[in-house]
Amino acid sequence: MRLVRHLDARSAGAGPYVAAIGGFDGIHLGHRTLIDHARSIARRQGCKSMVLSFEPLPKEYFAPQDPPARLTNFRERWRLLEADGPEAFCVLRFDDRLRSHTARQFAELLLRGGVRYVVIGHDFRAGYRGEASVDWFRAHGPAMGLGVAVVEPVMGEGLRIGSGVIRG
């Protein structure tokens, strides 16, 4: 598995990619579903699969005084992904610059980095004020050359599986 720290011409040259995008804190069943979906699409499209995450995690960035407890640290995430994961693990620095991207700028960043297809969860939001939502990607991604797959909630014991539920 290749570690990617920036989405640029260099990363694009190693693609094209189908990217599962999210925090991926814990690599739980919900995350595995996103990753497996990305790997499946990548095989069909003749692309490589990528997990795209952020450091710090957005929830940590927005609550620096009281960040949520991590389910795994970076090294543990790497090991879990490497065991049965994607060809690339992209970790973007989450800061004011990335946070201020419009939805279009965020999508253009993905495209510059070789991403040709995104796999996102039903509640995905990114960019300035969460503008890069599922609805936005469905409406604008294909016209920009970006395929979009949305994964519905993964349920277990009557609950939506997610990092918050697991933390609780």
N, C-alpha and C positions, 0 to 999 in steps of 0.2 A: 504494500500500500504506500502510495506517495503522499507526502505532506505538502500541501499548497498553502502559502501564507498570503498570497495576493492574486487577484483575478486580473490578468493582463495577457499580453501577447505570448509570453512564455508558457503560462498555464494553458492558454488556448491551443498552442501547438501540440500539447500532450493529449488534447481531447479528440473529438467532441465528447461532451459529458451529458449525462442525465443526472441531475442533482436533486437529492432529497435534502430539503432545507429545514432547519429548525435548531433548537437549543441542544437537543440530544444529551441532556443530562441524565445519565443512567442507562441508556440503551435498553429500555424496557420493551415490553411487547408492542406498545404503540409505535415506538421508534423503529423497532424491527420490521413492522408492517410497512412503514414508509421506505426503509432501506431495501427491503425485498421487492417492493413495487418498482423502485428505481432500477434495481438490478435487472428485473424482468423486462422493463421497457428498454433498457440499454442493450440487452441481448437482441431484442427484436429490431432495434434501430441501428445496430452496428456501432454503438457508442460505448464509452466507458462509464462506469457508475461513480458517483461522487456523493459523499456526505458533506454538506456545507453547514458549518456551525460558527459560533462567535465566541470571542474571549475579550473581555469578560462576557458572561451570559447577559443578555439584555435585562433580565430581572435583577441581576446584581448591579448593573450600571445604574438603573433607575432607583435603586434602594441601597445606596452605599453604606448607610448607617445601620441598616438591618437587612442584609441580603438573605435570601432563602438559603437554607442548608443545601449543599451540593450532594447529589446522590453518588457521584463519582468525580474524581479529579481528572485532569487532562490525561495523565499517564494511564489511568484505568480505562478511560474512554478509548484511548488509542489501542490498548490491548484487546478490548472487547470487539472493536471494529476490525482490527487486523486478523483476528481469529476466523471471521466469516463475514467480511464486510466488502466495502467497495474498492475500486482501484485507486481512488484518491480520497483523502480527507482534507478538506479545505477549512481553515480556521481564519476567519476575518476578524480584525480588531474592531470591536464595537466601541465607537467613540462618537463625539459630537459630529464629526464629518460624515460618518456612515449613517448615523441616526437622522441627519438632515436631508438625505437623499429623497427626492421625490420618487414615486413609484416608477416612473419612466427611467430616471437615473439609476435606480436599483436594477431594473431589468437590463438596461444598457451595460451596467457593470458585469452582470452575469454573462451576457452575450460576448463582451470583450474577453472574458475569461474562458470562452469555449463552451459554456453551458448552452445547450440547445433544447433542453426539456427540463421542466421543474416538476418535482413531486412534492406537494405541500399538504399539510393537514387542513381539515375543514375550517379551523379557526385561525389559520395563518394570517399574520399581519407583519409588515416590515416597513421601513422607510419613515419619512416624516409623518407624524400623527397616524401611523399605521395605514397609510394610504395604499401600500402595496398589499392588497387583500386578495382573497380568493376571487371575489367578483372582478376586481381590477385585472388580475392575471387572465381570467377567462375572457374578459372583454377585449383586452389589448395585447396579450402575449402572442397569440397566433399571428396577428398582423405584423408583429416585430420579428417573427421567425422563432418564437419560443413556444414549444409545446407545453401543455399544462395537464397534469393529472392531480386530482384532489382525492385524498384518502379520508373516508368517513371515520367517525370515532370508532375506536376499538374498545369493545366492552368486555368486562370480566366481573363476574359475581354481581351483576346489576349496576356496576359503576363504569364510567368512562375511564379507561386506563390512561394515566398521565402522571407526570412528575409530581404535581401538587398532591394528587391522591396518594401516591406512594409515600411522599414525605409525611403526609398526615397519618 
